Structures are given as C-alpha cells and as structure tokens.
Amino acid sequence: MSGKNFQGLKEQAEGAAKDAANTLGQATQDAVSQITDASQKAIDKASKTARDGVEKATGQAAEAMSGFGKKCGFKK
C-alpha cells in the first residue's frame, strides 16, 4: 500500500470518526432535551396537584370554620 493510499484511508477514517462523534453529540443533546421537557412537565403537574390540594383543603377548612361558627352562635 502506498503512502498516498494510506493517507486517503486515514482521512476517510478521521472524517467518519468526526461524523460519528457529531451524530452521537446530537443524539445526546436530543436525549437531554427530551428528559428536560419530561421533567418540566412532571414538575408542572406536581405543582398543579399541590395547588389544587391546598385550594381544596383551604375551602374545606373555611367551610368547617363557618359551620363551627354557626354552631357556636357566632354566625347566623
């Protein structure tokens, strides 16, 4: 094998390695983006569930206090 042919093969191999590295890098970035999006959606859902729970508990507490006030004669 001549030096010229070897140099051409070396350049092809280097190009293929760079392409593979770029493809891997892009795939990794895509995966990170998907994980980030999924995590944000999960956080948003958990926050909404917590807010809804607090609102429900607050409403129930207000109703209970109103009922308690009526029983004690504070409210009519």
C-alpha positions, 0 to 999 in steps of 0.5 A: 500500500502506498503512502498516498493510499494510506493517507486517503484511508486515514482521512476517510477514517478521521472524517467518519470518526468526526461524523460519528462523534457529531451524530452521537453529540446530537443524539445526546443533546436530543436525549437531554432535551427530551428528559428536560421537557419530561421533567418540566412537565412532571414538575408542572403537574406536581405543582398543579396537584399541590395547588389544587390540594391546598385550594381544596383543603383551604375551602374545606377548612373555611367551610368547617370554620363557618359551620363551627361558627354557626354552631357556636352562635357566632354566625347566623 
